[in-house]
């Protein structure tokens, strides 16, 4: 693989974009040259994608199936983002995505280290995209009696709960089975103010917020990144180095 430094020394070299999807879970993108990382092993999931012949209901999943069946390569490297990314050089990465993941790590220890690592890896002018639940949005919905608007993305039990229990389910990420050996449950929820401070402390200053799935001012992100899950109550944050 051509490094960023080799490209800078010889701009006539055509450099392959380096795009990484950190904490990807099942949301891998149906486009070439993405490196997916997750702390769980998704080998069986990828085999399912490769062997699936019948149509499926979820468009993003069908897109992955079509991509693989048309010769696309799909891999996921088992790696915990809390261990850093020494495999990526300074100033070498073009896009980092961390979607619906950052709320699962410690805001006081793991998150600052991870965002600083993202800043280190990104080449100048390149972008980090984070999606995460918005605490202000959830609290405002609770206070205005609008928790039902989130039901479309929640399990059936959500509709049976009172608003305070609905809010707790959203805040703690308790809508899925939780065991200590599973990467589930939220450790923190961010507001625009709190995540901006984290990003500023990591070195980022050019920060943009969106509340529309798929929205970005960056063409590759618009064309290739798939936002899934939690978008009735989440924010999109893009930070440029």
N, C-alpha and C positions, 0 to 999 in steps of 0.2 A: 504494500500500500504506500502510495506517495504521501510523505508528510507535508505539513504546512510549510515547514522551513525549506524543504526542497523546492516547493512551488514558488516561494518568495524569491529564492536565489535564481530560479529559472522559470519566469512566468510563461514561457512557451510550453511548459509541461501542462497537460490537461489534468487537473487534479480532481479526483472523485470526491464529491461532497461527503462529509462525514456527518451522519445524522444518527443520534442515539435516542432511544425511547426507554427511559429509566422507570422502573416500577410498572412495567407495561401490563402485567396481568394478561388476560386474554386479548387485550386490545393492541394487537400488532397491526402495522399499516401495510396495505396491499400495494406497495411500491418498492422499487429496488433500493439497495444501499442503506437500509435502516438496520441498525444493530439494536436488538431488543435485550433488555436486562430485567430480571425479576429475581427476588430472593427465593421464589418457589420454582420447582422443576415443571416446565410446561411441555416436556417432550411428548407426553401422551396426548395433550391437546393438539399439538402440531400433527401428530399421526392421525388424529380424528379429522382434522382439516384435509389432510392429504387423501384420506380414504372416503370422505363424505361424497356421495353421489346424488342424494336427493336434495331438492331445494330446501332452504331453511328460512325461518320467518324474519330473522334479523338481517338488515341490509349489510351492516358492516361485516357480519359473519359470512354472508354470501359473497361479498367482495373478496374476502380472504380466500374462500374456497375457489372462486374463479381465478384469482391470481396464481395460486399454487397449481391448479390444473392446467393453466396456460404456461407453465414453466418457471414461475416466480419462485425465488428461494425464501424460505421462512425459517428463521432460527431464533431461539431465545436462550441467552446465556444466563445460567444461574449465578447470581451475584447480588449481594446485599449492598444497597447504596450507602449504608453507614460505614462500609469498608473503604470508601474512596474509589477512584478510578485511575490507578497508576498505569494502566494499559493505554491511556490516552495522554499524549504529550500536552504541554502548555500551548495555548493558542492554536489548537489543532482541530477543534470541532466546530461545525457550522450551525447545527440545530440540536438543542436538547429539549426533549419533552418529558414532563413529569406530571401525569394526568391522574387526578383523584388518588394521590399517594402521599403527598407531603403531610396531610393531616394525621397520618398513621405513625409519625416519628416524633421524638421529643423536640419541642420548640426551643428549648433552652440549650440543648447540647447537640443533637443530631442535625437539626435543620440548619443552624448556622454553618456547621462544617460542610454539609452537603451543598449549600448555596455558594460557599466560597470555592468549593471544588468545581462547581459548574462555571463560575467566573474564571477560574484558572484554565479550564479546558477550552472554553470558547475562544475562537479567533476574534480579533477586534471587529466590531460591527455586526457580530453574529448574535443569535437570539436564543433565550431560554423561554419556554412556554410552560406555565404551571396552571392547572385547574384544581380547584379545591372548594369545598363548601364555604359560603359566605355567612359568617356569624350574624352580621347586621341584618342581612336579608331574612334569616330565620327568626331572629328576635322580633323584627318589625312585623313579620307575618303572624307570629303568635299574639302580639299585642293588639293587632287589628282583626283578630279572629279569622285569619285566612290560611290556616294550616291545611285545609282540605285541598288547596291547589297543588300540593306536593304529592298527593295520593297516587297519581298516574305512574310514578316511578317507584312506588313502595309496594311491599308485599300486602296481601289481602288483609292481614291482621291490622295494618295501619288504620284502616277505615273503622275498625271497632274500638279504637282508643280515644280517650278524651284529648283535648288539645295539648295539655301539659305532657301527657305520655307520648304524643306524637312528636312534640318538640324534643323530648329526651331521646327518642329513637333516632331522630335525625342528628342530634348533636353527638351522641355517643357511637353512631354507626352500628346500632344493635339490630339492624334489620336482617342480618345474616347470622348463621351459626357462629358462635364465638368459643374458641378453645385457646388455651395458652400456646399451642403449637401452630395456630393459624394466624395469619397476618390480617387480623380483623380488629374492629374497634378503633375509635378515634382517640388520639392523645391530645389533640388541640384543634380548635377552629379559629381561622384567621378573619380579620377585617381588612379592608383596604389599607387602613393605617398601620396595622401590625405587620402585615406582609411587606408593605413598603419599607418599613424600618429594617426588617430582616434583609431585604434585597439591597438597600442602601449600605448596610453594615458589611455585606459581602462584596461591595464595590460597584454595584449597578446604580445608575442614575436615570437612564432613559426607560421609564416604566409606563405601560399602557394597560388599561383594564377594559374588558369586554364582558357582555352578558348575553351574547348570542352565539350558540354553538357553531363552530367552524369559522368564526370571524377572526381575521388577522390582516395586518397590513403587509405581511410577507407572503409572496406568491407560493413558495414551496409549501408553506404551512397550509395555505388555502387549498392547494391542490392535493395534498397528500395526508395531512393529519386528520384522524377521525376522532372526534370527541364523543365519548359514550358514557352514559351513567351520571346521574346527579345534576343535570343541567337545569332543572327547575329551581335549584337552590344554590348554585355554584357561581363563582366568578372565574374568568379567564385572565391571567396575568402574563404579559410578555415583557421581558426585560432584555435590553440590548447592551452588550458590552461596549 
